[in-house]
């Protein structure tokens, strides 16, 4: 018991405990800050994977449109409502 009490009266031990508490709870980069940073990094990694997948998908679509003239025409008609000179275009909006 005396040995345990002498540990708490040791100035180096007290300084170490105070410094540790300060770094864990009161510092600018405390535990909560580190936790939020880690969560943000994980979210950014998920976003990165999603956008890499989307880029790959769009590149495949682009290559298909370059190689296939019919697919290019279909894409232009569906996405940009383009039409041939002798056609009429009707847009149907669903409510």
N, C-alpha and C positions, 0 to 999 in steps of 0.2 A: 504494500500500500504506500509506503514511504517512497519507494522507487517510482511509483506511478505519479505521486504528487510532485516529486522532484523534476519529473519530465515537464510538467506544466509550468514550473517556475524557471525552467531553462529559457534564457532569452533567445537563443537561436531557434529553439523549437517553436516558441511563441511567434517569432518573426516569420518562420516558415508557414505556420498555420494561417496567420493573418494574410500573408502574401498569396497563399493558395486560395483562401476565401475571396480575396479581392479579385484575383484572376478569374475565378469561376463564376462569380455573381455580379461584380460591380464594374468590371473592366469594360471598355468599349467593345471588345470582341469576346464577350462572355459565352457561356454555354448555349443560351437561347439564340444568340446571333449565329453561332456555328451551326446549330440545328437548322435554322431558317436558311442559311447559306447552302447546307447540304441538300435540303428539300428543293431549293431553287435549281441547284446543279442537276438533280435528278429530273426535274421537270424539263429543263433545257435539253438534257440528253434524250428524253422521250420526244421532244419537239424536233430535235435533229434527226432522229430516226424516221419520224413521220415525213419530214420534208425531203429526206433522201429518197424515201419510197415514192413520194409524189413526183420528184424530179425524174426518177427512173421511169415511172409510168408515162409521164409526159414525153420523155425522149423516145420511148417505144411508139407512142402515138404519132409523134412527129415523123419518125422514120416510116411508119405505115402510110402516112399521108403523102410523103415524098414519093414513095414507091408505087402507090395505088391511086390512079387518077379518079376512079369512081368513089373511093373513100374520101378523097379531098373534096369532091363535089358535094357529097352527102354531108360532110362536116360543115362546109360553107353554107349550105342551105339550112341546116339545123341550128347552127350557132349564130350566124350573121344574117339570116333571113335573105340570103341572096337568091336571085332568080334569073332565069334566062330572059332574053329580050321579048319573046313571044308568050310569056307566061304571066298569069296573075297570081298574086300571093295573098292567101287568106290566113290570118292569125286567129286561132281559137283560144280564148282565155277561159280556163275553168275556174269557177267561183268556189 
